[in-house]
């Protein structure tokens, strides 16, 4: 484990056993606030279900499972494949391509607009919002775009309540958590997470995966020679280069993995962090530990 003073200070958990243990000690390693630095302040309440804990998390997670279970996702795969092929055909004969703009942004956006039952022509606008919210590096622009997304989602939820369709928002409007329908705030907290998870996560993860392939021609060649390797390669690339290293925040002081971790300290797991530019020396005074 490493401690970094960057981003407000956080523990970086690198060992598989330690990561597993943190997930199992869920009452000490809480889901709120998530992120490094913590996303509190970014959103006025908890993102649902990601920032909920224990039974509350289970209840809302159960609500979403049917929409992301294999039975629901399998029919979507053909459509995702079709969109991916269409986008790739657009640059297949080019000498080079800016892959994030040509594929990594438009592909998840297309899936998102279908899932939310939105007009396809608004896709580029949503992609730009998602990008500016998380990557503009300009707090004023992020706040402006965050407001636009919230306004859009509030309006969308109201429209789906008035006139439900067969999209995901309409299904959530009709759904209930143990007999109680979701409030407008709960729907918004869920939809906002789906918005950023559905678009930015996929865009950023595709970018990182293709960057690896672009810089490792031998891996490209292996996949081109045997497409049967793709599923295992994908698993391995996601494991090695995750753009969402799960973050937890300590709910109380804990002795753990030979370290003494303070309450409210975020922890972040992920192999990619090891290869990135994180400090290589512990910087947390006498409490720091490196393994
Ligand atoms: C390559 C794409 C994606 C990656 C790598 C990814 C990764 C992750 C990871 C690692 C978590 C767990 C975070 C934690 O435990 O702290 C998570 C949670 C979640 N993701 Fe994704 N995700 C992706 C795409 C999506 C998409 C497309 C959606 C929905 C449209 C989505 C919806 C969610 C939700 C709702 C949660 C919270 C689950 C819970 O708390 O029970 N994700 N994602």
Boltz pocket constraint, residues with backbone or C-beta under 6 A from the ligand:
constraints:
  - pocket:
      binder: B
      contacts: [[A, 34], [A, 48], [A, 49], [A, 50], [A, 51], [A, 57], [A, 61], [A, 64], [A, 193], [A, 194], [A, 197], [A, 198], [A, 199], [A, 201], [A, 202], [A, 205], [A, 206], [A, 243], [A, 244], [A, 245], [A, 246], [A, 247]]
      max_distance: 6.0
